Amino acid sequence: MILVLLGTQNNSFTRLLEAIQSNIDNNVIQEEVIVQAGFTKFQSDDMKIFNLIDKNELSELQDRADLIITHGGVGSIISSLKKGKKVIVVPRLKKFDEHVNNHQLQIARRFEQEGYVKYVINIKNLEKVIKSIDKFVPRKYESDESNIITIIENFIDNN
């Protein structure tokens, strides 16, 4: 099963769902596709599309997924990596009015540089990345919560 996560931004991200649909139509994707679409409105007979999914149910879907294709939100990326999943990141881009700036592109680039994910800027390359994802061995993600705690403690101590 492929899980597609579009986040909860109030901007549409039909560009990604159109590309997923195209890959279904071309038999590149043959698995079940479940989408958490947020505010993106999209009709498909080939995907199960939900606006928002309860946190516990979303976690169960992430557990079941063989592949997660997500927008460039840190929460979606990290929660998927913590479950040891292969992740393809397609960042929302300002030029398509999908977000207010291109910070998701910077996030996606960094996660790929570190070996955690594959990312796609040009949506036409999604097919190629999907076809090659089986060969990708992601770096194991280990959360460094102690660093966050130290930052918070220093902030409290110094303010």
C-alpha positions, 0 to 999 in steps of 0.5 A: 500500500502507498500512503500519500500525505498532503498535510493540513495546509489550506493551499491545494496540492492537486499537482501531486495527486494528478501525478499519482493518478497518472502513475496509476493510469500508466501502471507504474503504481499498482498498489492500493493508494490511500491519501490524506488530502487535507484541503486538497479536493481531488476525485479519483476512482483509483485512490481512497481519499480522506480529508483528515485522518485521526492521528491513531489511524494515520499511525496505523496506515503509516505502519501498513504502508510499503511506501510513503509519498509526502509533502515536505512537512517535517512532521510527516517526514519524521513520523514516517522515518521513525517507522522505518519507511521509504519516503518520497518527498514532493515539496509544496512550491510557492510558484504553484501557490502550494505554500507561502515560500519554498521552505519545504524544498529546503527541508526535502533537500536536507533530508535527501542529502542526509540519506533519509529520503528521495525527493522530487522537484520536477513532478515529471520525475516522480515516475522514475523515483517510484520505479527506483525506490526498491533499490533505495536503502534509507539511512535509519532515522534516530531522534535526538530529543536530548538536543531539543531538551538542551535547547529548551533548558538553555532558553529557560535559563537565559530568559 
